[in-house]
Amino acid sequence: MKTHFRGRDFLTLMDFTREEIEFVIDTAMEFKRFWASKISHRGLEGRVVGLLFEKPSTRTRVSFMAALAHLGATPLQLNPNVMQLSRGEPIKDTARVLDRYLDALVIRTFGQEVVEEYARYMVNPVINALTDLTHPMQGLADLMTIWEFKGRYNRVKIGYVGDIWNVCHSLMIISSIFGYEMYIARPSGYDADKRILDFVYDVSKNTGANIQFTDDVVEAFKDADVIYANTWHSMGGPEMEKEKRLRDWSGYQANTENTRVAKEDYIFMHCLPGYRGEEMTDEIIEGRHSVVFEQAENRLHTEKAVLSLVIP
């Protein structure tokens, strides 16, 4: 299975089977054990990996740089504002040049079509570190966290509240592939991308997954094993839209009152950054159910797994 990944792009979780995703998580678990035991794991010695980030980042940037350092590779931060991209050089030219210098390229950008174009013109692997459509690295860390706290083979219910964008899309993909139940609370008029909906509903026919939308937070949280909150307004949107979202999403929050309907041993997850007083209260993220920072750590280990598997 390990050689099956060599040279592959990692653009969306929709490109991978359940067995392949399980193998990635198993590899991440092994790296986590190495990390805890201070065992050296420098399998990418001598490799050079570019990090091309067009959006702000804390967890993704630092975790990828740390992962590459732990694996013995050299991370190169590429600033698109000081590259010829900023003066109109076509992506296809930039991609073919970077392909001669780098062993892989990690991209955090806006449109999914951007990472797809880099992948089209590069031979070496391209890894999606977030687009507006999907966030596969977060999806892997989320699945790893669910396995750690709720078991690998248990069918879980996820109650989700927050923006229906990249993180939600990737969690929907994971839920459909692994047969989970996922209730998504959102105001009327906010829906998932049709490409994601078509995929998850098709896959769910075979896995028994149940993906539902509701405008009732309590319905989403009822009997949930996992409560997952996300920001109401993802980065990059206009200020006017942010103000509208703050009005529309008011009340769509995880708090001590509405989480009482979840299972007594539910876990609280959030991809971060989190906005206390909006999608969650301070009591929830700091409370006994919160596994948010364990979840954040798992970004490091799942990214190590992906890097070690796809880079030739």
Number of C-alpha atoms within 10 A of each C-alpha: 10 12 9 10 19 16 17 18 26 24 25 22 22 18 10 13 11 14 11 16 19 17 16 25 24 15 19 25 18 15 22 20 12 14 15 9 9 9 11 12 15 15 14 19 14 12 17 18 25 21 20 18 20 16 13 12 13 9 16 20 18 13 20 23 22 18 23 25 17 19 22 18 21 18 21 15 14 16 13 13 10 9 12 12 14 11 10 8 11 11 16 14 14 16 20 17 13 18 21 11 11 17 22 26 28 27 23 24 19 18 13 17 12 16 25 18 14 25 24 14 17 22 17 24 26 29 27 24 27 28 24 17 22 27 23 26 25 25 26 26 24 26 21 25 24 21 14 13 14 17 12 15 8 12 16 21 26 30 28 30 31 26 25 23 21 21 26 25 25 24 25 31 27 23 27 26 24 23 22 23 22 25 26 27 27 23 20 11 8 16 14 18 13 9 10 18 16 10 15 22 17 12 19 20 12 11 14 17 24 18 21 13 18 15 17 16 22 20 18 27 29 19 20 25 23 25 27 26 27 26 22 25 21 15 12 11 9 9 10 8 11 16 11 11 16 14 11 16 22 13 16 23 25 30 18 14 8 15 23 14 16 22 16 12 13 23 23 24 26 25 20 15 11 18 15 15 14 21 24 24 17 15 14 17 22 12 13 12 16 20 18 21 13 13 23 21 15 25 27 26 29 31 28 25 23 22 26 22 20 22 21 16
